[in-house]
Amino acid sequence: MCSSDLKLEAGDYSVLGLEDVVCVERKNLDDLAKSLITDRERFLKAVRRMEELPLAVVVVEGSLEDIAQKRFSCGAHPEAVIGALLSLIIDHHIPVILAGDRPHARWVTQRLLEMAAERYTNQTHKEESQ
């Protein structure tokens, strides 16, 4: 999978040619807590752009235990962070993957984009041949 410095309308990562189909927003714990609690309005604008895509996912470089143990620097309460994550899933239909750490977040992001590229490219080819 190759990378590009293309500015995306939604998320941090996508697949070249499928930017209007798939995106991944990747967050470390500090950025996640800040985005969900302190910069909520700005983050919700990004979420609304993500909602327009068939596949949008948030991948977190941390675990549920990391959130519960407040392993982030902003003053947010862990339950507020969990509640905001659940809101992403329930209210905005955006899956959240708590990948555990940066290497696993990188791995799951790459794997997700590879699978999405394969599925959406094959789906497009099938539709064109019908």
Residue pairs with C-beta under 8 A, 6 or more apart in sequence:
1 15
1 110
1 113
1 114
1 117
2 16
4 16
6 16
6 19
8 14
8 19
8 23
9 19
9 20
9 49
10 23
10 25
10 46
10 49
10 50
10 52
10 53
10 56
11 23
11 24
11 25
11 46
11 50
11 56
12 23
12 24
12 25
12 26
13 23
13 24
13 26
13 109
13 113
14 21
14 22
14 23
14 24
14 113
15 21
15 22
15 113
15 116
15 117
15 120
18 116
18 117
18 120
18 121
20 53
21 53
21 54
21 55
21 116
21 120
22 53
22 54
22 55
22 56
22 113
22 116
22 117
22 120
23 50
23 53
23 55
23 56
23 57
24 56
24 57
24 58
24 59
24 109
24 112
24 113
25 46
25 50
25 56
25 57
25 58
25 59
26 58
26 59
26 60
26 61
26 105
26 109
27 35
27 58
27 59
27 60
27 61
28 60
28 61
28 62
28 102
29 60
29 61
29 62
29 66
29 67
29 71
29 72
30 72
30 73
30 74
32 60
32 62
32 72
32 81
33 67
33 72
33 73
33 74
33 76
33 81
34 72
34 74
34 76
35 42
35 43
36 43
36 76
36 80
36 81
36 84
36 85
37 74
37 76
37 80
37 81
37 84
38 74
38 76
40 84
47 88
47 92
47 94
50 56
50 92
50 94
51 92
51 93
51 94
54 120
55 116
55 120
56 94
57 94
57 95
57 96
57 97
57 112
58 85
58 88
58 94
58 95
58 96
58 97
59 96
59 97
59 99
59 105
59 108
59 109
59 112
60 85
60 96
60 97
60 98
60 99
60 105
61 99
61 100
61 101
61 102
61 104
61 105
62 71
62 72
62 98
62 99
62 100
62 101
63 98
63 100
63 101
64 82
64 98
66 72
67 78
67 81
67 82
67 85
67 98
68 78
68 82
69 78
70 77
70 78
72 81
85 96
88 94
88 96
89 95
89 96
97 105
97 108
99 105
99 107
99 108
